[in-house]
Amino acid sequence: MCGRFVSARERRQLIDEFGIERDQVAGELAPDYNVAPTDSIYAVMTRPPREDKDAPPARELHTVRWGLIPSWAKDLSGAGRLINARAETVTEKPSFRNAFARRRCLIPADGYYEWRTLPSADGGKPRKQPYFIHRADGTGLALAGLYELRRDRDLPDDHPQAWLWTATIITTSATDELGWVHDRMPMVVSPDRWTEWLDPVPGDAERLLKVMTPAGSDELGTRAVSTAVNSVRNDGPDLIAPVAEAGEPGTA
């Protein structure tokens, strides 16, 4: 799964990197080195203009809440649960299939965390060691995601909270090189496939699934980091600083 990630790039960087045509972000999000479920995150999507539905769709930058809430959900009690959608069933599950057909997005990330259970050195209780997984060259990831909109009928149309935007990250089986940390990993969309992935017109599901790929193992670095990341209250670049983890493969 993908339960925490890093989103530290500035809004201006994302606008340039993703070729954003319409910036729909009301306020800059602070760099977050410990993004957790229900946090606000950036999402890239292609949508028609709000004021002119006949105009052609354009690429937009939005803020959404991490943890998809289906449009048909009666309440928000499940908020934060659907942070991940499995690639193997994303076209079948009622919570995701409509969003997969029409509301695909990209979630910018600088990397993500996974935890591996390690035996205690003194034979006591096993411990969980966090690892930061990132592109070896320092560039960001465009994670495959889905988004939904839910209308709060108790609020007027012009209320800033009349619509709740939420999103989920699609995951798949980890590559052999990363499976030693965790058996799941987020799907990634390469820049040459962004337009196809973001197209709001329903497409062939099998073809779209091929647009998503696990990041190549030769592109990713993995390093042990401080257990301070275990608490969502902690934040800052120190969380991704390497710590000594003798004998572990794949550290970078």
VOBA-1610 file (N, C-alpha, C; in pm, whole numbers, padded with zeros to 5 digits, always signed):
BEGIN
Met+00085-00119+00000Met+00000+00000+00000Met+00088+00124+00000Cys+00027+00239-00008Cys+00097+00365+00004Cys+00023+00446+00109Gly+00076+00450+00232Gly+00005+00513+00342Gly+00061+00645+00387Arg+00181+00679+00342Arg+00242+00810+00370Arg+00331+00845+00251Phe+00340+00973+00220Phe+00433+01015+00115Phe+00480+01157+00139Val+00569+01203+00053Val+00628+01336+00065Val+00580+01422-00052Ser+00534+01543-00021Ser+00494+01640-00123Ser+00559+01773-00086Ala+00681+01795-00137Ala+00759+01912-00096Ala+00781+02012-00208Arg+00743+01978-00331Arg+00764+02072-00441Arg+00665+02187-00433Glu+00713+02306-00470Glu+00628+02424-00465Glu+00525+02421-00578Arg+00417+02492-00554Arg+00308+02499-00652Arg+00359+02546-00789Arg+00447+02647-00790Arg+00499+02698-00917Arg+00576+02590-00991Gln+00651+02510-00920Gln+00724+02400-00981Gln+00628+02302-01048Leu+00520+02269-00979Leu+00425+02173-01032Leu+00354+02229-01155Ile+00321+02357-01153Ile+00256+02420-01268Ile+00344+02408-01391Asp+00474+02432-01374Asp+00567+02422-01486Asp+00589+02277-01528Glu+00609+02190-01431Glu+00642+02050-01460Glu+00529+01978-01532Phe+00405+02002-01489Phe+00292+01929-01544Phe+00219+02005-01655Gly+00271+02121-01694Gly+00209+02197-01802Gly+00067+02240-01767Ile+00048+02292-01646Ile-00085+02332-01600Ile-00134+02453-01679Glu-00255+02442-01732Glu-00317+02551-01807Glu-00408+02636-01721Arg-00468+02576-01619Arg-00554+02650-01528Arg-00521+02610-01384Asp-00473+02709-01309Asp-00442+02685-01168Asp-00568+02709-01086Gln-00621+02602-01026Gln-00745+02610-00948Gln-00718+02602-00798Val-00594+02626-00758Val-00557+02618-00616Val-00580+02754-00551Ala-00658+02755-00445Ala-00691+02881-00378Ala-00575+02931-00292Gly-00498+02838-00235Gly-00387+02876-00149Gly-00276+02774-00155Glu-00152+02821-00145Glu-00035+02734-00152Glu-00033+02637-00035Leu-00007+02508-00064Leu+00013+02410+00041Leu+00159+02415+00087Ala+00179+02407+00215Ala+00316+02405+00268Ala+00382+02272+00233Pro+00515+02271+00213Pro+00584+02143+00191Pro+00552+02047+00304Asp+00521+01923+00268Asp+00480+01824+00367Asp+00564+01699+00348Tyr+00644+01667+00448Tyr+00731+01549+00442Tyr+00669+01429+00511Asn+00541+01441+00548Asn+00474+01330+00616Asn+00324+01336+00586Val+00290+01331+00456Val+00151+01338+00415Val+00078+01214+00465Ala-00034+01235+00531Ala-00112+01125+00589Ala-00254+01130+00535Pro-00330+01019+00547Pro-00470+01018+00504Pro-00550+01133+00562Thr-00638+01188+00480Thr-00727+01303+00503Thr-00654+01437+00491Asp-00522+01437+00468Asp-00451+01563+00445Asp-00488+01619+00307Ser-00471+01750+00291Ser-00489+01813+00161Ser-00363+01792+00077Ile-00382+01756-00049Ile-00270+01728-00138Ile-00300+01792-00274Tyr-00197+01804-00357Tyr-00215+01851-00493Tyr-00255+01735-00584Ala-00337+01766-00684Ala-00375+01668-00786Ala-00384+01738-00920Val-00333+01670-01024Val-00339+01719-01161Val-00449+01645-01233Met-00536+01718-01304Met-00648+01655-01375Met-00682+01738-01499Thr-00754+01678-01592Thr-00801+01748-01710Thr-00952+01761-01700Arg-01002+01888-01706Arg-01144+01915-01688Arg-01189+02029-01779Pro-01320+02034-01813Pro-01373+02149-01886Pro-01380+02269-01793Pro-01378+02390-01846Pro-01389+02509-01760Pro-01521+02509-01685Arg-01519+02555-01563Arg-01642+02560-01483Arg-01745+02654-01544Glu-01695+02766-01601Glu-01786+02868-01650Glu-01834+02843-01792Asp-01770+02753-01866Asp-01808+02727-02005Asp-01791+02579-02035Lys-01897+02503-02016Lys-01890+02358-02032Lys-01868+02316-02177Asp-01887+02410-02272Asp-01865+02377-02413Asp-01721+02398-02456Ala-01641+02462-02373Ala-01501+02485-02406Ala-01422+02355-02391Pro-01311+02341-02460Pro-01234+02217-02451Pro-01173+02198-02313Pro-01157+02075-02268Pro-01094+02049-02139Pro-00950+02099-02139Ala-00901+02128-02020Ala-00763+02174-02004Ala-00705+02113-01877Arg-00574+02111-01871Arg-00507+02052-01755Arg-00510+02150-01638Glu-00555+02102-01522Glu-00572+02187-01405Glu-00497+02132-01284Leu-00462+02223-01194Leu-00405+02185-01065Leu-00508+02216-00957His-00538+02115-00874His-00637+02129-00767His-00575+02084-00635Thr-00641+02122-00526Thr-00614+02058-00398Thr-00732+01966-00368Val-00700+01847-00319Val-00802+01748-00286Val-00767+01688-00151Arg-00861+01617-00092Arg-00833+01548+00033Arg-00799+01403+00002Trp-00692+01354+00065Trp-00647+01217+00039Trp-00735+01119+00116Gly-00804+01035+00039Gly-00899+00938+00094Gly-01029+00954+00019Leu-01047+00875-00086Leu-01159+00895-00178Leu-01292+00863-00112Ile-01388+00953-00133Ile-01526+00932-00089Ile-01612+00924-00214Pro-01670+00808-00245Pro-01754+00796-00365Pro-01866+00898-00366Ser-01905+00941-00485Ser-02009+01043-00496Ser-02142+00997-00437Trp-02162+00864-00433Trp-02289+00811-00381Trp-02287+00787-00230Ala-02173+00812-00165Ala-02164+00787-00021Ala-02263+00876+00054Lys-02333+00819+00150Lys-02435+00893+00224Lys-02377+00984+00331Asp-02257+00949+00380Asp-02195+01035+00482Asp-02044+01026+00467Leu-01973+01093+00555Leu-01827+01099+00547Leu-01760+01003+00645Ser-01834+00906+00698Ser-01779+00817+00799Ser-01662+00734+00746Gly-01657+00714+00614Gly-01547+00636+00557Gly-01432+00721+00510Ala-01435+00851+00539Ala-01329+00941+00494Ala-01193+00894+00545Gly-01098+00883+00455Gly-00964+00842+00492Gly-00938+00694+00476Arg-01043+00614+00454Arg-01021+00469+00439Arg-00973+00432+00300Leu-01029+00495+00198Leu-00998+00457+00061Leu-00881+00540+00008Ile-00767+00527+00076Ile-00648+00601+00032Ile-00579+00532-00085Asn-00605+00402-00101Asn-00546+00323-00209Asn-00653+00245-00283Ala-00631+00226-00413Ala-00715+00141-00496Ala-00625+00038-00564Arg-00659-00088-00553Arg-00575-00191-00612Arg-00594-00195-00764Ala-00482-00193-00837Ala-00489-00194-00983Ala-00560-00318-01034Glu-00549-00427-00961Glu-00608-00553-01005Glu-00761-00550-01006Thr-00822-00462-00925Thr-00968-00460-00913Thr-01028-00322-00932Val-00948-00224-00974Val-00995-00086-00980Val-01109-00067-01080Thr-01116-00152-01182Thr-01223-00139-01281Thr-01351-00211-01239Glu-01346-00283-01126Glu-01460-00363-01083Glu-01525-00311-00955Lys-01447-00260-00863Lys-01501-00217-00734Lys-01595-00098-00751Pro-01714-00103-00692Pro-01809+00009-00704Pro-01751+00142-00658Ser-01663+00140-00560Ser-01607+00265-00508Ser-01515+00334-00608Phe-01462+00257-00706Phe-01359+00313-00794Phe-01393+00310-00943Arg-01481+00222-00988Arg-01493+00198-01131Arg-01542+00320-01209Asn-01633+00400-01152Asn-01679+00519-01223Asn-01568+00624-01230Ala-01495+00640-01121Ala-01385+00735-01121Ala-01276+00691-01218Phe-01250+00560-01226Phe-01148+00511-01320Phe-01188+00542-01463Ala-01316+00537-01493Ala-01362+00561-01630Ala-01350+00708-01669Arg-01373+00801-01575Arg-01385+00942-01613Arg-01303+01041-01531Arg-01257+01001-01413Arg-01193+01097-01324Arg-01058+01046-01276Arg-00967+01035-01371Arg-00830+00994-01340Arg-00745+01118-01315Cys-00648+01105-01228Cys-00562+01220-01197Cys-00421+01173-01170Leu-00332+01268-01153Leu-00194+01242-01114Leu-00170+01306-00979Ile-00105+01233-00890Ile-00071+01284-00758Ile+00080+01307-00755Pro+00125+01433-00755Pro+00270+01459-00748Pro+00326+01416-00613Ala+00439+01349-00616Ala+00504+01305-00491Ala+00655+01307-00510Asp+00727+01339-00404Asp+00873+01336-00407Asp+00926+01199-00367Gly+00838+01116-00318Gly+00873+00982-00275Gly+00767+00935-00175Tyr+00780+00812-00130Tyr+00681+00760-00035Tyr+00750+00671+00068Tyr+00679+00643+00177Tyr+00733+00562+00286Tyr+00668+00424+00287Glu+00747+00326+00325Glu+00695+00194+00357Glu+00768+00143+00480Trp+00704+00051+00551Trp+00761-00004+00674Trp+00787-00153+00657Arg+00901-00196+00709Arg+00936-00338+00707Arg+00952-00387+00850Thr+00892-00502+00880Thr+00905-00560+01013Thr+01038-00633+01025Leu+01118-00593+01123Leu+01250-00651+01145Leu+01256-00719+01281Pro+01329-00828+01292Pro+01341-00894+01423Pro+01421-00808+01520Ser+01388-00817+01646Ser+01462-00744+01748Ser+01600-00806+01767Ala+01700-00723+01790Ala+01837-00771+01808Ala+01850-00856+01933Asp+01766-00831+02035Asp+01776-00905+02160Asp+01669-01012+02174Gly+01600-01042+02061Gly+01499-01146+02064Gly+01366-01101+02118Gly+01350-00971+02140Gly+01224-00920+02192Gly+01122-00895+02083Lys+01038-00797+02106Lys+00931-00766+02012Lys+00988-00712+01880Pro+00941-00764+01765Pro+00989-00712+01635Pro+00961-00563+01623Arg+01044-00495+01545Arg+01025-00352+01526Arg+00997-00324+01379Lys+00934-00212+01354Lys+00905-00171+01217Lys+00998-00058+01176Gln+01074-00083+01071Gln+01169+00015+01021Gln+01111+00088+00900Pro+01099+00221+00905Pro+01050+00294+00788Pro+01160+00314+00684Tyr+01119+00311+00558Tyr+01209+00337+00446Tyr+01147+00444+00357Phe+01232+00530+00303Phe+01189+00630+00207Phe+01227+00582+00068Ile+01129+00573-00022Ile+01150+00523-00158Ile+01130+00641-00253His+01227+00665-00338His+01231+00787-00417His+01308+00763-00547Arg+01295+00854-00642Arg+01374+00844-00763Arg+01520+00870-00729Ala+01607+00787-00782Ala+01750+00800-00752Ala+01807+00932-00802Asp+01749+00988-00909Asp+01801+01114-00963Asp+01741+01237-00897Gly+01655+01218-00797Gly+01599+01331-00724Gly+01475+01393-00784Thr+01433+01349-00903Thr+01311+01403-00962Thr+01188+01341-00896Gly+01072+01401-00922Gly+00951+01356-00855Gly+00881+01242-00927Leu+00776+01193-00864Leu+00693+01087-00918Leu+00554+01144-00950Ala+00491+01092-01054Ala+00352+01123-01085Ala+00272+00996-01060Leu+00210+00987-00943Leu+00139+00866-00904Leu+00002+00862-00969Ala-00036+00744-01016Ala-00167+00726-01078Ala-00274+00736-00970Gly-00372+00822-00994Gly-00477+00841-00895Gly-00615+00855-00957Leu-00716+00854-00872Leu-00855+00878-00911Leu-00910+00985-00819Tyr-01005+01064-00869Tyr-01066+01164-00782Tyr-01217+01159-00793Glu-01282+01214-00691Glu-01428+01220-00687Glu-01471+01356-00633Leu-01594+01397-00666Leu-01656+01517-00612Leu-01784+01476-00542Arg-01806+01531-00425Arg-01928+01501-00350Arg-01993+01633-00310Arg-02118+01650-00346Arg-02192+01773-00318Arg-02256+01767-00181Asp-02231+01870-00100Asp-02297+01884+00029Asp-02427+01960+00006Arg-02539+01890+00008Arg-02669+01951-00025Arg-02717+02050+00081Asp-02652+02053+00194Asp-02692+02146+00298Asp-02631+02285+00279Leu-02542+02299+00179Leu-02474+02426+00156Leu-02514+02484+00021Pro-02518+02616+00008Pro-02552+02678-00121Pro-02442+02657-00224Asp-02477+02672-00352Asp-02383+02646-00461Asp-02256+02729-00450Asp-02268+02853-00403Asp-02152+02941-00400Asp-02069+02929-00273His-02103+02835-00187His-02027+02815-00064His-01894+02747-00098Pro-01782+02793-00040Pro-01651+02735-00073Pro-01638+02587-00040Gln-01724+02537+00048Gln-01717+02395+00085Gln-01836+02316+00031Ala-01903+02372-00070Ala-02019+02303-00127Ala-01979+02172-00193Trp-01858+02168-00248Trp-01809+02046-00312Trp-01686+01995-00239Leu-01685+01868-00207Leu-01570+01804-00146Leu-01496+01723-00252Trp-01369+01756-00273Trp-01285+01686-00370Trp-01195+01588-00295Thr-01198+01461-00333Thr-01115+01360-00266Thr-01045+01274-00371Ala-00940+01204-00329Ala-00862+01125-00424Ala-00802+01002-00358Thr-00765+00906-00442Thr-00699+00784-00397Thr-00581+00755-00489Ile-00485+00678-00441Ile-00365+00639-00516Ile-00377+00492-00554Ile-00350+00461-00680Ile-00358+00323-00729Ile-00228+00249-00699Thr-00240+00128-00646Thr-00122+00048-00612Thr-00124-00085-00687Thr-00006-00148-00689Thr+00009-00278-00752Thr+00111-00360-00675Ser+00136-00483-00719Ser+00239-00566-00656Ser+00376-00501-00675Ala+00456-00501-00571Ala+00589-00442-00579Ala+00680-00523-00670Thr+00773-00455-00732Thr+00873-00524-00813Thr+00961-00609-00720Asp+01032-00705-00780Asp+01118-00792-00700Asp+01221-00713-00619Glu+01270-00603-00679Glu+01374-00525-00612Glu+01322-00446-00492Leu+01190-00420-00488Leu+01132-00345-00378Leu+01046-00430-00285Gly+01019-00553-00327Gly+00933-00640-00248Gly+00990-00675-00112Trp+01120-00660-00093Trp+01180-00690+00038Trp+01137-00588+00144Val+01093-00471+00099Val+01043-00370+00192Val+00893-00391+00217His+00816-00399+00108His+00670-00415+00118His+00621-00478-00011Asp+00512-00555-00002Asp+00465-00628-00120Asp+00379-00545-00214Arg+00349-00419-00177Arg+00272-00330-00264Arg+00350-00201-00289Met+00317-00135-00400Met+00379-00007-00432Met+00284+00074-00519Pro+00296+00207-00518Pro+00208+00289-00602Pro+00242+00275-00749Met+00139+00290-00834Met+00160+00293-00977Met+00207+00432-01018Val+00288+00436-01124Val+00345+00561-01171Val+00308+00578-01318Val+00280+00703-01358Val+00253+00733-01499Val+00368+00817-01552Ser+00432+00772-01658Ser+00546+00844-01716Ser+00496+00966-01793Pro+00578+01071-01806Pro+00533+01195-01871Pro+00475+01176-02010Asp+00526+01080-02086Asp+00475+01061-02222Asp+00334+01001-02225Arg+00284+00956-02109Arg+00150+00898-02102Arg+00054+00984-02020Trp+00097+01100-01974Trp+00010+01183-01890Trp-00119+01222-01962Thr-00106+01266-02087Thr-00225+01312-02160Thr-00328+01201-02173Glu-00281+01083-02207Glu-00372+00969-02223Glu-00439+00934-02090Trp-00361+00934-01982Trp-00416+00897-01852Trp-00518+01000-01804Leu-00493+01127-01829Leu-00580+01233-01779Leu-00702+01259-01866Asp-00708+01200-01983Asp-00821+01222-02074Asp-00952+01186-02004Pro-01045+01284-01987Pro-01169+01254-01915Pro-01268+01169-01993Val-01243+01148-02122Val-01332+01063-02201Val-01304+00917-02167Pro-01407+00838-02137Pro-01384+00697-02104Pro-01305+00627-02214Gly-01209+00547-02175Gly-01128+00473-02270Gly-01130+00325-02240Asp-01061+00250-02321Asp-01053+00106-02301Asp-00978+00077-02171Ala-01042+00007-02079Ala-00984-00015-01946Ala-00851-00090-01954Glu-00846-00191-02038Glu-00723-00270-02048Glu-00607-00184-02097Arg-00636-00097-02195Arg-00531-00008-02247Arg-00486+00091-02141Leu-00583+00148-02066Leu-00549+00246-01964Leu-00465+00184-01853Leu-00494+00062-01818Leu-00416-00005-01714Leu-00270-00021-01757Lys-00248-00033-01887Lys-00111-00046-01936Lys-00036+00085-01933Val-00111+00198-01925Val-00046+00328-01914Val+00027+00340-01780Met-00029+00277-01677Met+00032+00278-01545Met+00137+00169-01539Thr+00251+00201-01480Thr+00355+00101-01463Thr+00423+00122-01328Pro+00470+00014-01266Pro+00553+00035-01147Pro+00679+00108-01190Ala+00725+00201-01110Ala+00851+00269-01142Ala+00962+00166-01155Gly+01047+00181-01255Gly+01155+00086-01276Gly+01246+00078-01154Ser+01285-00042-01118Ser+01368-00059-01000Ser+01501+00012-01012Asp+01549+00031-01136Asp+01675+00101-01154Asp+01659+00252-01137Glu+01533+00300-01132Glu+01508+00442-01117Glu+01490+00482-00971Leu+01469+00385-00884Leu+01433+00415-00745Leu+01546+00385-00648Gly+01558+00473-00549Gly+01649+00449-00439Gly+01569+00424-00314Thr+01622+00344-00222Thr+01553+00309-00098Thr+01649+00329+00018Arg+01605+00403+00118Arg+01693+00424+00233Arg+01613+00419+00363Ala+01675+00363+00465Ala+01615+00362+00598Ala+01613+00504+00652Val+01503+00540+00718Val+01490+00674+00776Val+01444+00662+00921Ser+01440+00777+00988Ser+01407+00780+01130Ser+01264+00734+01157Thr+01246+00669+01271Thr+01112+00628+01313Thr+01027+00748+01355Ala+01084+00868+01349Ala+01005+00988+01378Ala+00889+01001+01279Val+00905+00943+01160Val+00798+00951+01060Val+00675+00873+01104Asn+00690+00785+01202Asn+00576+00706+01249Asn+00463+00794+01302Ser+00496+00909+01354Ser+00395+01000+01409Ser+00360+01105+01305Val+00230+01121+01276Val+00187+01219+01177Val+00210+01361+01225Arg+00240+01377+01354Arg+00267+01512+01406Arg+00404+01563+01365Asn+00492+01472+01324Asn+00627+01511+01286Asn+00633+01547+01139Asp+00712+01647+01105Asp+00725+01692+00967Asp+00864+01754+00949Gly+00903+01776+00825Gly+01030+01841+00796Gly+01125+01751+00720Pro+01225+01810+00653Pro+01318+01733+00569Pro+01403+01633+00646Asp+01415+01649+00778Asp+01492+01552+00855Asp+01431+01412+00847Leu+01301+01404+00817Leu+01235+01274+00811Leu+01287+01187+00699Ile+01341+01248+00592Ile+01390+01167+00479Ile+01542+01153+00482Ala+01607+01201+00587Ala+01752+01185+00600Ala+01782+01038+00629Pro+01888+00983+00566Pro+01920+00841+00589Pro+01969+00815+00731Val+01936+00697+00781Val+01989+00651+00910Val+02059+00517+00885Ala+02148+00482+00974Ala+02223+00358+00959Ala+02130+00238+00974Glu+02140+00147+00879Glu+02062+00023+00884Glu+02150-00085+00824Ala+02241-00133+00903Ala+02343-00226+00856Ala+02282-00353+00803Gly+02337-00399+00690Gly+02299-00528+00636Gly+02176-00528+00550Glu+02112-00414+00529Glu+01991-00413+00448Glu+02027-00388+00301Pro+01962-00460+00208Pro+01989-00439+00066Pro+01920-00314+00015Gly+01968-00262-00095Gly+01898-00160-00170Gly+01904-00021-00110Thr+01986+00005-00007Thr+01991+00138+00048Thr+02060+00231-00048Ala+02014+00358-00049Ala+02075+00455-00140Ala+02062+00595-00079
//
